[in-house]
């Protein structure tokens, strides 16, 4: 008995402080600090927050006398691809807009202009002039490695409320959806709440890398029922070089018209045997 | 084999100790292994929080007797949620949940109690009710701190959506620092936005962080449909902490009172009035005998048409409050709300003739409406 008591005392003397300490550590980590998952989410958000912009658009509507009156305003989101002010968004956000503004996360409101648009992929590129404070470009991830069940975060500007983070998982990959006249293929489906205004916003993984561009939702109500779709980032990577071309679209038209004139002359110019031009 | 003998042999207290240590290690590893295999840390955290805090969330039913067209008495019921904040039975909820009806509180174990309205504050949409329940059936939800919330951290809502009964929904903090207008038009600051599903009936329920502390009171949603679209708003707990003690002690929270009606001064109006400033808060009217009137703040005395608006002009324009520049009427109210009735406040003003001056006034107590403590 005496031995046992002594043993108990010894064991307690050594083990209890250790156990107590361990318990204390566990309790502390639960009580005061955030869980590992939360820390990862916070870090991912803080990494991409400066790279997601809110987009406000203004469309013109013809009034009774066909005078254009700037009335309808829309909102959307965009993702900074390059530090010099190149922003990617959905073409349905900006394609019909007359005036576009990008509101950065630091509060700056910059006028933007659309430089390229690809309605088949629902992608568009807008440019802003960041002045002497360059933007922060987002890190591009790899959307081919996405697995169903993986955590994703959506950062955007739902209903024009301002920058908002929503969380969910990848619900399915390789979805195809059909809108009125366009078919979007190989989309990522997610249950992170995506609402009107989230369009063109970032879908990121927990490393803070862009994996998709929030594009569409399936909903009987027009707002989120947790079925949202995002364009995979690998499509953006493939389409980006074409969209990022720096010469304006007018160049293409000028070339096309020159080509048409040249062809016209080739075909009809030699008819009748008379010289075409009289320089004298 | 040698180890086995060593451990199994009766080697005195030291051997006992080693044997015990091995046993503990095996049990610990087993626990860890089964825990890791069955549930993730995240899941365990959710379950632990729900089991610990669900008894602290109550359902509140407000029944109001109304007459229909033929003067038949019909009860109109509204449901909401609330959190127990005190072992004496004080429950924090939303003012819009309380309504004007008879209150009934259902605890998580199904027991029903008649509740008494202790105090309400329409300006922040908060209210406190009290039930007389035995202490052991009341689980208090501890209050946390909403000032250092981070976007991305977990937010858990427990409530009673659509009157279904206790429901746990999880999400993240979507943004912090939003401003929201309460039902009576006052601005509520530092609103927490979350994507945890919040639906009608969740109102008044707690928003909890991963350590089980109350960080907000779920109050409103943004939705075109009336049900959750992943955009919910909660009043921060720090706002609640500021007023709850007064609600319990007095039945109301006394706000400071200027006794003046303010209007935003926009640059075009300022230009039309040839004022030397661009923005500020213009005094439209100073109630006679009110704190502003007593201190010599002048209201408008003539009407002018500027553009399409008819504006009462001639009043002083407040440009700074206690040395802090203000741009509009809301920011004047925000600055004044940081003070208490009886405090002195210093306004820098620009008068109608363009001269500037300093007015010091002693804040009064905001007159309350008809609503007082129930008998």
Interface residues (C-beta under 8 A of the other chain):
Chain A: X3 X6 X7 X10 X11 X14 X15 X30 X31 X32 X33 X34 X35 X36 X37 X38 X41 X42 X43 X44 X45 X46 X49 X153 X158 X159 X161 X162 X163 X164 X165 X166 X167 X192 X193 X194 X195 X221 X222 X223 X224 X225 X226
Chain B: X13 X16 X17 X20 X21 X24 X41 X42 X45 X150 X151 X152 X153 X154 X171 X172 X173 X174 X175 X178 X193 X195 X210 X211 X212 X222 X223 X224 X225 X229 X230 X231
